Amino acid sequence: MAQRTVLFVLFDGVQSLDVTGPLEVFAGAEKHAPGSYRVRTASLDGAPVRTSSGLNVVPDSSLEEAPAPHTLVLPGGEGTRRPDPRLVDWVRGQGPRAARLVSVCTGAILLARAGLLDGRRCTTHWAYCATLARDHPAVRVEADPIFVRDGTVSTSAGVTAGIDLALALVEEDLGRDTALRVARHLVVFLRRPGNQAQFSAQLTAQTAHRDPLRDLQQWITEHPDGDLGVDALAARAALSPRHFARAFRAETGMTPGRYVDRVRLEHARRLLEDTADGVEEISRASGYGTPEAMRRAFVRTLGAAPAEYRRRFRPAPTA
């Protein structure tokens, strides 16, 4: 088995967890499969860097002295907003030489500035997806997934999503068993499917300004199996259906139907992750009515049927 060098690029203002999360995954895999990975860190001049949270980190070397990486990891953080031009130049020149190019969170901004995302699908932290798409129109930004893989380039959403992407890469390199052992050691799930949404329905939607609509949002969350049609919701909000639909969209940023779909999907996901309930029971509890209706919703949104989602996200307990 050939050893793969994984190089993490450090810079002032880097998000510490963007570095340490994926780094712990690769380092853990090396412990379970000795000789699999060689993990290194490097900064422009080899000098210590100060993370966005104030933590000082001493790299192994400068970027110029760093070993040629198999996997080059670009973390995100405040330092990606106005990066040192020398860093962008280095990424532009060295990035294509890596067998695998990876970004975490707003590390995708560095890749885009270096021209390495043009024509590719990618993601980043949900708060910066619109900015990335606006500033780099040649890049196909996908706001929902927690990570996106497009050929040799892989990008992940904010902060902890880098752990999910790193586990996916370890699973590809060393197999599911090794990835599962690493995940268990880190007390995380094996990995969330890459196309799982970055955030919940409550975070996706804005909180309504008016009390009746804000209270209704909470009620929908607590009653996914209730009658959540527009007429029923409008009556609960004491508004006409037409006025309700217009007001809900204006104040939350999405239609009532889309909000209900997200709430039901999220509720079903959590039951699949946290319980041993059957698919039929979960489909009823989540308001789908039938397992087939829930299956269609999962495949359409997550690209995986409920059984496959549970297999990936809720690893079997150890003996």
ChimeraX attribute file (.defattr): number of C-alpha atoms within 10 A of each C-alpha:
attribute: neighborCount
match mode: 1-to-1
recipient: residues
	/A:1	8
	/A:2	7
	/A:3	12
	/A:4	19
	/A:5	19
	/A:6	24
	/A:7	24
	/A:8	27
	/A:9	24
	/A:10	31
	/A:11	29
	/A:12	22
	/A:13	20
	/A:14	27
	/A:15	28
	/A:16	21
	/A:17	20
	/A:18	27
	/A:19	25
	/A:20	18
	/A:21	19
	/A:22	24
	/A:23	22
	/A:24	16
	/A:25	23
	/A:26	26
	/A:27	20
	/A:28	21
	/A:29	24
	/A:30	20
	/A:31	13
	/A:32	16
	/A:33	13
	/A:34	13
	/A:35	13
	/A:36	20
	/A:37	21
	/A:38	17
	/A:39	18
	/A:40	19
	/A:41	22
	/A:42	24
	/A:43	24
	/A:44	21
	/A:45	13
	/A:46	19
	/A:47	17
	/A:48	19
	/A:49	20
	/A:50	19
	/A:51	21
	/A:52	17
	/A:53	13
	/A:54	13
	/A:55	12
	/A:56	13
	/A:57	18
	/A:58	14
	/A:59	21
	/A:60	18
	/A:61	18
	/A:62	18
	/A:63	23
	/A:64	14
	/A:65	13
	/A:66	17
	/A:67	16
	/A:68	17
	/A:69	22
	/A:70	18
	/A:71	23
	/A:72	25
	/A:73	29
	/A:74	28
	/A:75	33
	/A:76	32
	/A:77	24
	/A:78	17
	/A:79	21
	/A:80	24
	/A:81	13
	/A:82	9
	/A:83	16
	/A:84	13
	/A:85	11
	/A:86	10
	/A:87	19
	/A:88	20
	/A:89	14
	/A:90	14
	/A:91	22
	/A:92	18
	/A:93	12
	/A:94	15
	/A:95	23
	/A:96	14
	/A:97	15
	/A:98	19
	/A:99	14
	/A:100	18
	/A:101	23
	/A:102	25
	/A:103	28
	/A:104	34
	/A:105	30
	/A:106	33
	/A:107	29
	/A:108	30
	/A:109	30
	/A:110	25
	/A:111	22
	/A:112	23
	/A:113	20
	/A:114	19
	/A:115	16
	/A:116	20
	/A:117	23
	/A:118	16
	/A:119	13
	/A:120	17
	/A:121	18
	/A:122	28
	/A:123	31
	/A:124	32
	/A:125	26
	/A:126	21
	/A:127	13
	/A:128	18
	/A:129	21
	/A:130	15
	/A:131	12
	/A:132	22
	/A:133	18
	/A:134	12
	/A:135	12
	/A:136	17
	/A:137	12
	/A:138	15
	/A:139	20
	/A:140	16
	/A:141	23
	/A:142	19
	/A:143	20
	/A:144	22
	/A:145	24
	/A:146	29
	/A:147	32
	/A:148	22
	/A:149	17
	/A:150	12
	/A:151	10
	/A:152	12
	/A:153	23
	/A:154	24
	/A:155	33
	/A:156	32
	/A:157	34
	/A:158	26
	/A:159	24
	/A:160	18
	/A:161	26
	/A:162	29
	/A:163	28
	/A:164	25
	/A:165	28
	/A:166	25
	/A:167	26
	/A:168	20
	/A:169	19
	/A:170	24
	/A:171	19
	/A:172	11
	/A:173	13
	/A:174	15
	/A:175	12
	/A:176	15
	/A:177	13
	/A:178	21
	/A:179	27
	/A:180	21
	/A:181	15
	/A:182	26
	/A:183	21
	/A:184	15
	/A:185	11
	/A:186	15
	/A:187	9
	/A:188	16
	/A:189	18
	/A:190	27
	/A:191	21
	/A:192	22
	/A:193	21
	/A:194	22
	/A:195	16
	/A:196	18
	/A:197	21
	/A:198	21
	/A:199	14
	/A:200	13
	/A:201	21
	/A:202	16
	/A:203	9
	/A:204	17
	/A:205	19
	/A:206	15
	/A:207	18
	/A:208	19
	/A:209	12
	/A:210	12
	/A:211	11
	/A:212	13
	/A:213	23
	/A:214	17
	/A:215	14
	/A:216	18
	/A:217	23
	/A:218	12
	/A:219	14
	/A:220	19
	/A:221	18
	/A:222	12
	/A:223	16
	/A:224	23
	/A:225	17
	/A:226	13
	/A:227	12
	/A:228	17
	/A:229	12
	/A:230	18
	/A:231	16
	/A:232	13
	/A:233	22
	/A:234	21
	/A:235	12
	/A:236	14
	/A:237	17
	/A:238	13
	/A:239	16
	/A:240	14
	/A:241	17
	/A:242	11
	/A:243	11
	/A:244	21
	/A:245	19
	/A:246	14
	/A:247	18
	/A:248	23
	/A:249	18
	/A:250	14
	/A:251	17
	/A:252	20
	/A:253	15
	/A:254	17
	/A:255	19
	/A:256	22
	/A:257	14
	/A:258	13
	/A:259	22
	/A:260	21
	/A:261	19
	/A:262	21
	/A:263	23
	/A:264	24
	/A:265	23
	/A:266	20
	/A:267	24
	/A:268	25
	/A:269	19
	/A:270	12
	/A:271	19
	/A:272	21
	/A:273	18
	/A:274	12
	/A:275	11
	/A:276	11
	/A:277	12
	/A:278	12
	/A:279	20
	/A:280	14
	/A:281	14
	/A:282	24
	/A:283	25
	/A:284	16
	/A:285	18
	/A:286	23
	/A:287	23
	/A:288	21
	/A:289	15
	/A:290	15
	/A:291	17
	/A:292	15
	/A:293	12
	/A:294	24
	/A:295	18
	/A:296	15
	/A:297	20
	/A:298	21
	/A:299	13
	/A:300	11
	/A:301	16
	/A:302	19
	/A:303	17
	/A:304	19
	/A:305	17
	/A:306	24
	/A:307	13
	/A:308	13
	/A:309	20
	/A:310	23
	/A:311	13
	/A:312	17
	/A:313	18
	/A:314	19
	/A:315	16
	/A:316	11
	/A:317	6
	/A:318	5
	/A:319	3
